[in-house]
Amino acid sequence: MPRTDVSPAIARSWLLVPASKPELFEIAQASAADAIIIDIEDAVAAKDKVQARQDTVEWLSTGHHAWVRINDAASDFWSTDLAALEGTPGLEGVMLAKTESASHVNDTADRLPEGMRILALVETARGVLHVEQIANAPSTFRLAFGTGDFKRDTATGDDPIALAYARSQLVIASRAARLPAPIDGPTLSMEGLEAGTRLAKEMGMSGKLLLTHEQAPMINAGLAPSPDEVAWAHGFVRAFEESGGKITDGSDLPRLARAQKIQAQARDFGIEIDAQRLGDLNY
């Protein structure tokens, strides 16, 4: 079942659903994905966008909720997308494709209801170059990395090292702007999903786009603390409190902060561990 109680600020799995296939909307809503994004950009051919936009608005106006990926600010479809979505009751927020400047975010926000959340999808060289300004735009809610289009734009290969700089730029810009950690691009194959999710977490990203709902459980597990990490966190905090907050060396406070963050994540994601695991680990 979908984890509708997970805040989009910490959502791990972001499922992109083609707006041209409305029969998939209900399947997406019933999936384990933390968030759903109906895609009226790259997933829809130009000739089908009018119908896809209508189907999206209709679904969101009948008691359903989702984000919508709109076309980029330089496209012929951007203003039409925003006009159609304005006032749509089930709209959670928009993902702005190919964001390349703070003005793209600001201009989009000006055409939406006040306070509407915007995911800035960075997927070009210009976007990465200007990511600091994008992150600091007042209406930017979170950054996301469009790996496919970025590789096409820059002729970058599939080796993770080739995208390490761009991923790091999104992570650093997000942290500096006090945004939630960014959302990584999708891994197309189930075979590479575990490694792709692990890479995203290692790079400091806390969410991941996906194109099929079957990937949601693995992404959710991979981007949440493991049971061992949760057990360590509980044990460390307990030992620290029992010592009266005694600091033995300079690593204690950073470890305490990490343990408290893991505890918070465990609560947010409903992760529980049994008493035996707590007792078996040494702290």
C-alpha positions in Angstrom: 0.0 0.0 0.0 1.2 3.6 -0.6 2.8 5.3 2.3 0.6 8.4 2.2 1.8 9.5 5.6 5.3 10.1 4.4 6.0 13.8 4.0 7.3 14.9 0.5 10.2 16.5 2.3 11.6 13.0 3.1 9.8 10.9 0.5 12.1 8.2 -0.9 10.4 6.7 -4.0 8.9 9.1 -6.6 7.0 7.2 -9.2 6.7 8.8 -12.6 3.4 7.8 -14.4 2.8 8.7 -18.0 -0.2 11.0 -18.3 -1.0 9.4 -21.6 -1.8 6.1 -19.7 -4.6 7.1 -17.2 -5.2 3.4 -16.6 -2.0 3.4 -14.6 -3.0 6.2 -12.2 -4.9 3.9 -9.8 -2.1 1.3 -9.9 0.4 3.9 -9.0 -1.8 5.2 -6.1 -2.1 1.6 -4.7 1.7 1.1 -4.9 4.3 1.4 -2.2 5.7 4.6 -3.7 6.0 7.5 -1.3 4.9 10.0 -3.9 3.3 9.9 -7.4 4.2 12.2 -10.2 1.9 12.3 -13.3 4.2 13.0 -16.2 2.9 15.3 -19.0 6.4 16.1 -20.2 8.8 13.6 -21.8 6.4 10.6 -21.3 3.8 12.2 -23.6 4.2 12.9 -27.3 3.3 16.4 -28.5 0.2 15.2 -30.3 -1.2 13.6 -27.1 -0.5 16.3 -24.6 -4.0 17.9 -24.8 -5.8 14.7 -24.0 -3.1 13.7 -21.4 -3.5 17.1 -19.7 -7.3 16.7 -19.6 -7.1 13.2 -18.1 -4.7 14.4 -15.5 -6.9 17.3 -14.4 -9.9 15.1 -14.3 -8.3 12.5 -12.1 -6.9 15.1 -9.7 -10.4 16.7 -9.5 -12.1 13.5 -8.4 -10.6 13.0 -4.9 -7.1 11.9 -6.0 -3.8 13.5 -5.2 -0.4 13.6 -7.0 2.4 15.8 -8.2 2.6 16.7 -11.9 5.7 17.0 -14.1 5.1 19.9 -16.4 7.0 20.9 -19.5 10.0 23.2 -19.2 9.7 27.0 -19.1 11.2 27.3 -22.6 8.7 25.0 -24.2 5.5 25.8 -26.0 3.5 23.7 -23.5 4.6 25.3 -20.2 2.0 28.1 -20.0 -0.8 25.8 -21.1 0.2 23.2 -18.5 0.1 25.8 -15.7 -3.2 27.3 -16.9 -4.8 23.8 -16.8 -3.4 22.9 -13.4 -4.2 26.2 -11.6 -6.9 25.5 -9.1 -6.9 21.7 -9.6 -7.8 20.4 -6.1 -5.7 17.3 -5.9 -2.4 18.9 -7.1 0.3 18.3 -4.5 2.9 20.3 -6.4 4.7 20.4 -9.7 8.0 19.1 -11.0 9.5 21.6 -13.4 11.4 19.9 -16.2 14.8 21.1 -17.3 15.1 23.9 -14.7 18.1 26.0 -15.7 17.7 29.2 -13.6 16.0 30.7 -10.6 13.8 32.7 -12.9 12.3 29.4 -14.3 11.2 28.6 -10.8 10.0 32.1 -10.0 8.0 32.4 -13.2 6.4 29.0 -12.6 5.5 30.0 -9.0 3.9 33.2 -10.3 1.3 31.2 -12.3 0.4 28.8 -9.5 -1.5 29.2 -6.2 0.6 30.8 -3.5 2.6 28.2 -1.6 2.4 25.5 -4.3 5.5 23.3 -4.0 7.9 23.1 -6.9 10.4 20.3 -7.5 13.2 21.7 -9.6 14.3 19.0 -12.0 17.9 19.7 -12.9 18.9 17.8 -16.1 21.2 19.9 -18.2 24.7 21.4 -17.9 23.2 24.9 -17.5 21.0 23.6 -14.7 24.0 22.2 -12.8 26.0 25.4 -13.4 23.2 27.4 -11.9 22.0 24.9 -9.2 22.9 27.2 -6.3 20.6 29.9 -7.6 17.9 27.4 -8.3 18.1 25.9 -4.8 17.8 29.4 -3.3 14.8 30.4 -5.3 12.0 31.1 -2.7 9.6 28.6 -4.3 12.0 25.7 -4.7 10.8 22.9 -2.5 13.4 20.2 -3.4 15.9 19.4 -6.2 15.8 16.4 -8.4 18.4 15.1 -10.9 17.3 14.1 -14.4 20.1 11.7 -15.2 18.9 10.6 -18.6 18.6 14.1 -20.1 21.8 15.2 -18.4 23.8 12.4 -20.0 22.3 13.2 -23.3 23.1 16.9 -22.9 26.7 16.4 -21.8 27.5 13.2 -23.6 28.3 11.7 -20.2 28.6 7.9 -19.9 26.9 5.5 -17.6 29.9 5.0 -15.1 28.8 6.5 -11.8 32.0 8.5 -11.5 30.9 10.5 -14.6 27.8 11.8 -12.7 29.5 12.2 -9.3 30.3 15.9 -9.8 26.7 16.8 -10.8 25.2 14.7 -8.0 27.5 16.4 -5.5 26.5 19.8 -6.7 22.8 19.1 -6.1 23.6 17.7 -2.6 25.8 20.7 -1.6 23.4 23.3 -3.0 20.4 21.6 -1.3 22.2 21.5 2.1 23.4 25.1 1.8 19.9 26.3 0.9 18.4 24.3 3.8 16.4 22.2 1.5 15.7 18.5 1.9 18.3 16.2 0.3 17.8 15.9 -3.4 16.1 13.1 -5.4 18.3 11.0 -7.7 17.3 9.9 -11.2 15.9 6.5 -12.1 17.6 3.2 -12.5 16.0 1.5 -15.5 16.7 -2.1 -14.7 15.7 -4.1 -11.6 19.2 -5.8 -11.8 20.9 -2.5 -11.2 18.4 -1.0 -8.8 20.0 -2.1 -5.5 23.4 -0.7 -6.6 21.8 2.5 -7.9 19.9 3.1 -4.7 23.0 2.5 -2.6 24.9 5.0 -4.8 22.2 7.6 -4.3 22.4 7.2 -0.5 26.2 7.3 -0.5 26.2 10.5 -2.5 23.9 12.2 0.1 20.6 11.9 -1.8 17.5 10.8 0.0 15.0 10.2 -2.8 14.9 8.4 -6.2 12.8 8.6 -9.2 11.3 5.4 -10.6 9.4 4.5 -13.8 7.7 1.3 -12.5 5.9 0.7 -9.3 7.7 -2.6 -8.7 10.8 -0.7 -7.8 9.3 1.2 -4.9 9.8 -1.4 -2.1 13.5 -1.8 -2.8 14.1 2.0 -3.1 12.1 2.6 0.2 14.2 0.0 2.0 17.5 1.2 0.5 17.0 4.8 1.4 15.8 4.2 4.9 18.0 3.2 7.9 18.7 -0.5 8.1 17.5 -2.4 11.2 21.2 -2.6 12.4 21.6 1.2 12.0 18.4 1.8 14.0 19.6 -0.6 16.7 22.9 1.1 16.8 21.2 4.5 17.1 19.0 3.5 19.9 21.9 1.8 21.8 24.2 4.8 21.3 21.7 7.3 22.5 20.8 5.1 25.5 24.4 4.7 26.5 25.1 8.4 26.1 22.1 9.3 28.3 23.0 6.7 30.9 26.5 8.2 31.1 25.0 11.5 32.0 26.0 12.9 28.6 29.7 12.3 29.2 31.9 13.2 26.2 34.9 10.9 25.8 36.3 12.3 22.6 35.5 14.6 19.7 33.6 12.0 17.8 30.8 11.6 20.4 28.7 14.6 19.4 28.8 13.9 15.7 27.8 10.3 16.4 25.0 11.5 18.7 23.7 13.7 16.0 23.8 10.9 13.5 22.1 8.5 15.9 19.3 11.0 16.6 18.8 11.6 12.9 18.5 7.8 12.4 16.0 7.6 15.2 13.9 10.3 13.6 14.0 8.6 10.2 12.9 5.3 11.8 9.9 7.0 13.3 9.0 8.7 10.1 9.2 5.5 8.1 7.7 3.3 10.7 10.8 1.1 11.2 10.7 -1.0 14.3 13.3 -3.4 15.7 12.8 -6.2 18.2 14.3 -6.2 21.7 16.6 -9.1 20.9 18.4 -7.2 18.2 19.0 -4.4 20.6 20.4 -6.8 23.2 22.6 -8.6 20.7 24.5 -5.5 19.5 27.4 -4.0 21.4 27.7 -0.3 21.8 
